[in-house]
Amino acid sequence: MNTLKKQAFPAIVSPDKADHALSLTPKAIVSILDRFIIGQANAKRSVAIAMRNRWRRLVAPEDIREEITPKNIIMIGPTGVGKTEIARRLAKLTNSPFIKVEASKFTEVGYVGRDVESIIRDLIEQSYNMVKSEMVEANLAKATEMAIDKLIDLLLPGFKNNVSGNGGEGGSRKKLRKLLQEGKLQDAEVEIQIESQGQRPPLLASFGLEDLEKNINDTLSSIMPKKRQRRKMTAAQALEILTEQEAANLVDPDKVVEEARKRVEQRGLVFIDEIDKICVKDGRGRGPDVSREGVQRDLLPLVEGCTVTTKYGLVKTDHILFIAAGAFHSSKPSDLMPELQGRFPIRVELSSLSKEDFVRILNEPQNALTKQYKALLATEGVEIEFTPEAIDELASMAWQVNESNENIGARRLATIMENLLDEVSFEAPDISPAQIVVTPDYVRERLTDIVTDTDLSKFIL
C-alpha cells in the first residue's frame, strides 16, 4: 500500500481539481451523488467503483496498466428514476468528457442515418471545447493585460491631447490605464476589427448526413478566409471582445487537441440510453429489426475497444467507460447479442420510486423542485413556503397518478408542481411583494380534480 501511494500520479489533465476529483473514494462519490439523486444505492455504488477503478488503473504498474479495461454498466429501470442523472452528475463531478446518446437514433452502416462512430466524434468535439475553455480561462489574466494595452492604443489618439503631460506618450498611457481601471472610460467609443466566419445553412442534416456536412464545413472554413469587419462600440464592450481574442491567441491548438484526445481516451464517459430499443427478440428479425441488430454489431467494436478516425486524429476507445440504460419493459438484457452482453458485465436494477422517495426528492436534493420554484418566484418579490404536510400531499398525488397512468417516475413531480403553481407564476408580477404558504388544502384545491379525473389526467399530468 505504501508503494502505491508513493507512485507518481500521471498528468492526465491540466487543472488540479480534475486530478483531485478523479481520485475521490467510492464513498465520497456516493456521498456527493446523494446530494442530487435520491435512492438507487446500488447504481451509485457501481458507478463509484467504476470511477475509482480508473484512478487505480492510472497508478498501477505500467506493464499491466494498458491491459486493465473498464467494466461497463447496464442500468435497468423505468423512466424517471435517475439513470441519466447519475451518469451526468458523475461526469461533471470527475470533469470527464461526457456524451448522452439514444441507441434508437443510430442505424447500421449502409442505412440512412447516423453511424455509431459519430458518438466518439461528438465526444472528442465536446472534450476539445472543454479543454479549450479551461486553457482560455487559465490565460485570462494575461489576456486581460494584453487587451488593455490594445484598447489603450485605440483610445490614445483621441485622448492624447487631453491627458498628455510632461511624461509624453508614456505618461498618457499610464493615465489612460488608470482611467480604465477606475471605470471612467467605460462609455468611450472605439472602433475595433472583428473576425467572423459566415454561417452556412444546414443542407444535409435532414437526410441524416450531419457528420458529412460538418466535415465539409470544417474543410471550407479552413480554406475560406475569415471575414474581417470594423465595428464601433463602447470601451467596455471592446475590452471584453479583445480579451476573448487575446486569450484564444494564447492557446496552442496542438496542445488542446493532444489534451482533448488524451482526456477522451483515459476518462471519457458515454451514456447510451434506450438500449432496450435495439434488442431483437426470438433471434434474428426482419425489416427494422435487421437495422437494430446491425446497430448492436456496430456498437460491439466501439465498446470492446477500437480506433476511430476523427478530425482531431485517431481516438482509441479501449478505456472509455460505457454506461447503457433501458427500461426493458418488453425485452430483457439477454435479448442483446451475447457478444455485446459480455461487454457490459455489471448490471444494476434501479427500483421504482415510492411516495416516500417523492417526499425526499421534494425536500433533500440541492436542486429540489421546491427550492427551484422558491428561487424563481423570489425574483418577482413573491416568497413561497411549502409546509411538510403539503409536500406529503404532493408526493402522494404524484405517486397516485403514476400508479393509475403511465409511470414516468420523478418527472411526474415537474408536471404536478407546474400545475400547482400555474396561477401564482402567472400573477406574480402583479401581486408582489407577497408571501404564500402552500398547505395541503391549497394542494387539494388546485390538483384534486385533475388527479381524480382519469381522462383529464392523461392529457394534463
VOGU-3710 file (C-alpha; in Angstrom, 3 decimals, decimal comma):
1> mntlkkqafp> 0,000/0,000/0,000  2,843/2,410/0,792  4,376/1,747/-2,633  1,071/2,563/-4,290  0,795/5,895/-2,517  4,311/6,933/-3,494  3,834/6,333/-7,216  3,574/9,446/-9,326  0,074/10,277/-10,497  0,130/10,689/-14,288
11> aivspdkadh> -0,715/14,124/-15,650  -3,936/13,382/-17,481  -5,396/16,886/-17,346  -4,065/20,293/-16,552  -6,418/21,510/-13,796  -5,527/20,258/-10,306  -9,205/19,987/-9,413  -9,715/17,375/-12,141  -6,904/15,169/-10,804  -8,335/15,509/-7,305
21> alsltpkaiv> -11,848/14,613/-8,482  -10,607/11,501/-10,256  -9,029/10,237/-7,020  -12,205/10,562/-4,927  -13,016/7,444/-2,926  -16,180/5,448/-3,772  -17,797/6,591/-0,516  -17,064/10,229/-1,343  -18,546/9,846/-4,842  -21,711/8,238/-3,458
31> sildrfiigq> -21,980/10,956/-0,822  -21,845/13,681/-3,487  -24,355/11,876/-5,720  -26,692/11,626/-2,721  -26,989/15,418/-2,741  -28,764/15,300/-6,103  -30,250/11,820/-6,509  -32,491/10,067/-4,007  -32,196/6,313/-3,523  -30,698/3,924/-6,115
41> anakrsvaia> -27,832/2,989/-3,789  -26,751/0,005/-5,907  -26,394/2,091/-9,073  -24,436/4,794/-7,256  -22,182/2,166/-5,721  -21,457/0,578/-9,120  -20,556/3,827/-10,874  -18,458/4,939/-7,898  -16,420/1,737/-8,083  -16,054/2,137/-11,849
51> mrnrwrrlva> -14,667/5,659/-11,448  -12,332/4,630/-8,626  -11,034/1,820/-10,832  -9,932/4,479/-13,319  -7,682/6,018/-10,691  -6,435/2,581/-9,672  -5,520/1,794/-13,276  -3,626/5,049/-13,698  -1,454/4,384/-10,653  -0,988/0,688/-11,432
61> pedireeitp> 2,372/-0,539/-12,834  2,861/0,373/-16,486  3,229/-3,222/-17,632  -0,367/-4,003/-16,586  -1,986/-0,571/-16,990  -2,978/-0,962/-20,644  -4,434/-4,407/-20,005  -6,967/-3,155/-17,454  -10,211/-2,316/-19,248  -13,255/-0,580/-17,737
71> kniimigptg> -16,173/-2,684/-16,514  -19,101/-1,243/-18,426  -22,508/-0,986/-16,771  -26,115/-1,604/-17,797  -28,746/0,214/-15,729  -32,161/-1,427/-15,819  -35,147/0,527/-14,592  -38,241/2,547/-15,560  -38,033/6,087/-16,835  -37,560/8,938/-14,378
81> vgkteiarrl> -35,728/7,031/-11,622  -32,321/8,692/-12,080  -30,366/6,659/-14,662  -29,318/9,598/-16,820  -28,853/11,925/-13,862  -26,409/9,530/-12,179  -24,218/9,410/-15,304  -24,426/13,174/-15,915  -23,566/14,088/-12,322  -20,736/11,567/-12,318
91> akltnspfik> -19,174/13,120/-15,425  -19,500/16,632/-14,003  -18,024/15,517/-10,690  -14,930/13,955/-12,292  -14,566/16,608/-15,026  -14,814/13,875/-17,661  -15,828/14,320/-21,306  -19,421/13,116/-21,368  -21,987/12,467/-24,049  -25,506/11,074/-23,827
101> veaskftevg> -26,916/9,341/-26,891  -30,065/7,374/-27,680  -29,356/3,980/-29,191  -32,548/4,195/-31,258  -31,183/7,194/-33,204  -28,400/5,181/-34,839  -28,595/2,924/-37,848  -26,475/0,169/-39,262  -23,762/1,224/-41,699  -25,415/1,314/-45,121
111> yvgrdvesii> -28,711/2,731/-43,860  -29,592/6,422/-43,948  -28,841/7,941/-40,546  -26,049/8,361/-38,040  -23,467/5,638/-37,574  -22,217/4,718/-34,094  -18,697/6,093/-34,661  -20,230/9,578/-34,586  -20,540/9,014/-30,807  -16,757/9,221/-30,457
121> rdlieqsynm> -16,517/12,107/-32,908  -19,042/14,055/-30,830  -17,238/13,078/-27,622  -13,850/14,348/-28,843  -15,548/17,549/-30,030  -17,014/18,047/-26,572  -13,651/17,294/-24,976  -11,904/19,767/-27,299  -14,315/22,554/-26,326  -13,915/21,680/-22,637
131> vksemveanl> -10,102/21,743/-22,749  -10,023/24,909/-24,841  -12,305/26,690/-22,361  -10,064/25,649/-19,473  -6,918/26,852/-21,236  -8,574/30,136/-22,208  -9,622/30,655/-18,595  -6,080/29,877/-17,407  -4,741/32,630/-19,695  -7,444/35,143/-18,816
141> akatemaidk> -5,319/37,334/-16,519  -2,511/37,679/-19,067  -5,024/38,145/-21,902  -6,745/40,951/-19,982  -3,494/42,879/-19,650  -2,788/42,461/-23,360  -6,337/43,538/-24,211  -5,989/46,655/-22,054  -2,790/47,573/-23,927  -4,601/47,200/-27,254
151> lidlllpgfk> -7,536/49,235/-26,006  -5,170/51,980/-24,859  -3,679/52,002/-28,379  -7,175/52,583/-29,749  -8,053/55,272/-27,194  -4,727/57,096/-27,247  -5,151/59,172/-30,433  -8,445/60,677/-29,283  -7,365/61,326/-25,687  -3,702/62,187/-26,180
161> nnvsgnggeg> -4,173/65,941/-26,144  -6,460/65,827/-23,116  -4,348/63,596/-20,865  -0,811/64,236/-22,048  1,560/65,892/-19,693  5,259/66,118/-19,048  5,533/62,347/-19,307  4,826/62,308/-23,059  3,179/59,270/-24,586  4,295/57,034/-21,715
171> gsrkklrkll> 2,554/59,305/-19,232  -0,557/59,360/-21,389  -0,718/55,584/-21,427  -0,379/55,427/-17,640  -3,149/57,953/-17,178  -5,390/56,099/-19,643  -4,731/52,817/-17,858  -5,647/54,433/-14,541  -8,865/55,860/-16,007  -9,772/52,442/-17,399
181> qegklqdaev> -9,137/50,766/-14,044  -11,312/53,361/-12,331  -14,104/52,671/-14,848  -14,223/56,251/-16,139  -13,864/55,305/-19,820  -16,498/52,556/-19,980  -18,681/54,504/-22,411  -15,892/55,886/-24,611  -16,417/54,910/-28,255  -13,755/52,912/-30,107
191> eiqiesqgqr> -13,574/51,074/-33,402  -12,150/47,541/-33,493  -11,709/44,850/-36,101  -13,642/41,617/-35,645  -13,111/38,333/-37,456  -16,175/36,269/-38,266  -16,881/33,060/-40,158  -20,062/33,121/-42,177  -22,690/30,589/-41,091  -23,845/28,191/-43,777
201> ppllasfgle> -27,419/26,910/-43,689  -27,747/23,163/-42,950  -28,442/21,311/-46,170  -27,640/17,659/-45,463  -28,827/17,324/-41,851  -32,378/16,498/-42,923  -31,013/13,484/-44,796  -29,189/12,128/-41,729  -25,801/13,286/-43,022  -24,848/15,705/-40,228
211> dleknindtl> -21,312/14,295/-39,968  -20,655/14,733/-43,680  -21,947/18,288/-43,595  -19,809/19,057/-40,520  -16,701/17,769/-42,270  -17,463/19,821/-45,394  -17,985/22,971/-43,324  -14,746/22,368/-41,396  -12,828/21,920/-44,635  -14,330/25,043/-46,194
221> ssimpkkrqr> -13,702/27,110/-43,052  -10,001/26,240/-43,174  -9,782/27,205/-46,857  -12,030/30,250/-47,000  -10,587/33,397/-45,420  -12,344/34,780/-42,381  -14,360/37,927/-42,853  -12,964/41,000/-41,143  -15,186/43,903/-40,320  -14,736/47,053/-38,280
231> rkmtaaqale> -17,348/47,892/-35,676  -17,856/50,807/-33,337  -18,649/50,019/-29,713  -18,018/51,191/-26,166  -14,662/50,642/-24,485  -16,268/48,136/-22,080  -17,585/46,020/-24,957  -14,301/46,303/-26,844  -12,315/45,188/-23,790  -14,451/42,059/-23,467
241> ilteqeaanl> -14,011/41,128/-27,148  -10,294/41,915/-27,167  -9,782/39,817/-24,027  -11,506/36,836/-25,681  -9,367/37,254/-28,807  -6,108/37,507/-26,869  -6,973/34,547/-24,631  -7,749/32,434/-27,708  -4,477/33,502/-29,350  -2,508/32,403/-26,277
251> vdpdkvveea> -3,857/28,855/-26,545  -1,790/26,382/-28,553  -4,270/24,442/-30,775  -1,947/21,423/-30,949  -1,826/21,195/-27,145  -5,608/21,472/-26,982  -6,022/18,598/-29,451  -3,469/16,451/-27,641  -5,056/17,069/-24,244  -8,600/16,582/-25,554
261> rkrveqrglv> -7,705/13,263/-27,173  -5,892/12,071/-24,039  -8,818/13,035/-21,847  -11,307/11,154/-24,030  -9,144/8,047/-24,138  -8,400/7,979/-20,408  -11,584/9,317/-18,830  -14,287/9,555/-21,489  -17,821/8,608/-20,429  -20,548/7,564/-22,888
271> fideidkicv> -24,146/7,109/-21,723  -26,208/5,029/-24,170  -29,894/5,422/-23,354  -32,774/3,330/-24,721  -30,512/0,369/-25,413  -33,554/-1,868/-24,955  -34,998/-0,328/-28,148  -32,352/-2,091/-30,274  -32,951/-5,515/-28,740  -34,108/-8,235/-31,118
281> kdgrgrgpdv> -36,307/-10,886/-29,540  -36,506/-14,504/-30,688  -33,371/-14,462/-32,780  -32,976/-12,502/-35,979  -35,758/-10,249/-37,068  -36,914/-8,778/-40,310  -37,494/-5,279/-41,518  -36,367/-2,662/-38,975  -35,063/-5,406/-36,669  -32,224/-6,001/-39,120
291> sregvqrdll> -31,042/-2,454/-38,556  -31,379/-2,880/-34,787  -29,153/-5,924/-34,771  -26,792/-4,096/-37,119  -26,510/-1,247/-34,601  -25,552/-3,797/-31,943  -22,873/-5,241/-34,239  -21,548/-1,749/-34,917  -21,533/-0,882/-31,206  -19,581/-4,016/-30,317
301> plvegctvtt> -16,114/-2,921/-31,585  -16,671/0,541/-30,113  -17,333/-0,892/-26,659  -14,658/-3,589/-26,716  -12,002/-1,175/-27,992  -11,142/0,121/-31,444  -9,616/3,167/-33,125  -11,939/5,812/-34,563  -10,833/8,396/-37,103  -11,848/11,947/-36,158
311> kyglvktdhi> -10,828/15,387/-37,376  -8,628/15,612/-34,264  -6,771/12,416/-35,125  -7,147/8,772/-34,165  -9,002/8,101/-30,907  -8,781/4,773/-29,075  -11,901/3,634/-27,243  -10,270/0,890/-25,123  -10,567/2,771/-21,827  -13,753/4,782/-22,379
321> lfiaagafhs> -16,440/3,865/-19,839  -19,786/2,966/-21,422  -22,946/3,087/-19,327  -26,048/1,736/-21,048  -29,593/2,131/-19,767  -33,053/0,979/-20,648  -36,468/0,284/-19,167  -36,580/-3,239/-20,656  -40,381/-3,376/-20,361  -40,929/-5,558/-23,435
331> skpsdlmpel> -37,451/-7,077/-23,633  -34,620/-8,136/-21,365  -30,831/-7,712/-21,393  -30,438/-11,304/-22,586  -32,103/-10,250/-25,863  -28,952/-8,306/-26,713  -26,258/-10,028/-28,747  -24,227/-12,341/-26,477  -21,018/-10,577/-27,504  -22,470/-7,194/-26,510
341> qgrfpirvel> -23,828/-8,581/-23,247  -20,335/-9,740/-22,374  -19,026/-6,207/-22,750  -21,455/-4,948/-20,077  -20,572/-7,238/-17,176  -22,131/-5,076/-14,450  -25,919/-4,957/-14,365  -27,769/-2,785/-11,879  -31,511/-2,725/-11,405  -32,991/0,606/-10,347
351> sslskedfvr> -36,198/0,486/-8,337  -39,398/2,407/-8,983  -39,938/5,454/-6,794  -42,293/5,273/-3,834  -44,282/8,023/-2,150  -41,547/8,305/0,498  -38,983/8,778/-2,274  -41,063/11,610/-3,730  -41,147/13,321/-0,328  -37,353/13,130/-0,117
361> ilnepqnalt> -36,951/14,313/-3,731  -39,016/17,420/-2,948  -37,034/18,153/0,229  -33,438/16,945/0,172  -31,556/17,450/-3,142  -29,712/20,714/-3,785  -31,747/21,091/-6,964  -35,126/20,089/-5,453  -38,130/21,467/-7,335  -39,414/23,268/-4,238
371> kqykallate> -36,105/25,132/-3,968  -36,164/25,951/-7,686  -39,645/27,467/-7,526  -38,750/29,430/-4,388  -35,783/30,964/-6,221  -37,798/31,677/-9,382  -40,669/33,414/-7,598  -38,318/35,297/-5,267  -37,074/37,209/-8,326  -40,600/38,693/-8,589
381> gveieftpea> -40,777/39,515/-4,891  -43,046/36,558/-4,067  -41,954/34,467/-1,113  -43,392/30,957/-1,202  -43,250/28,384/1,566  -44,224/24,686/1,468  -45,428/23,079/4,677  -44,283/19,486/5,368  -47,913/18,333/5,094  -48,244/19,999/1,661
391> idelasmawq> -45,131/18,261/0,395  -46,512/14,957/1,695  -49,761/15,604/-0,180  -47,874/16,487/-3,394  -45,836/13,287/-3,139  -48,978/11,264/-2,565  -50,701/12,735/-5,628  -47,644/12,225/-7,840  -47,386/8,598/-6,764  -51,132/8,104/-7,277
401> vnesneniga> -51,047/9,453/-10,843  -48,017/7,285/-11,652  -49,868/4,229/-10,395  -53,085/4,942/-12,293  -51,454/6,139/-15,524  -48,064/5,687/-17,139  -45,263/5,576/-14,556  -42,825/8,326/-15,526  -41,002/8,416/-12,196  -39,776/11,693/-10,733
411> rrlatimenl> -40,692/13,565/-13,919  -44,281/13,422/-12,667  -43,325/15,894/-9,936  -42,486/18,526/-12,545  -45,972/18,392/-14,076  -47,597/18,317/-10,627  -45,622/21,352/-9,431  -46,218/23,311/-12,621  -49,965/22,822/-12,368  -49,909/23,625/-8,651
421> ldevsfeapd> -48,132/26,960/-9,105  -49,509/27,918/-12,507  -51,708/30,733/-11,192  -49,042/32,100/-8,839  -46,432/32,113/-11,600  -48,814/33,994/-13,900  -49,913/36,574/-11,327  -46,533/37,011/-9,575  -45,544/40,352/-11,198  -48,891/41,897/-10,200
431> ispaqivvtp> -49,181/40,607/-6,610  -45,615/41,195/-5,385  -44,466/41,676/-2,745  -46,360/38,766/-1,291  -45,990/35,729/0,939  -47,722/32,486/0,010  -47,872/29,389/2,180  -48,681/26,165/0,325  -50,807/23,954/2,582  -52,474/20,553/1,979
441> dyvrerltdi> -55,783/22,351/1,388  -54,149/24,548/-1,268  -52,718/21,452/-2,970  -56,046/19,624/-2,944  -57,893/22,683/-4,209  -55,561/23,032/-7,189  -54,981/19,391/-8,091  -57,710/17,061/-6,803  -59,991/17,466/-9,842  -57,151/16,740/-12,249
451> vtdtdlskfi> -55,854/13,742/-10,302  -59,276/12,119/-9,827  -60,440/12,712/-13,421  -58,626/9,849/-15,162  -59,365/11,017/-18,704  -58,208/14,577/-17,975  -55,061/13,492/-16,140  -53,889/11,563/-19,191  -53,629/14,847/-21,072  -52,512/17,207/-18,281
461> l> -50,439/15,212/-15,815
//
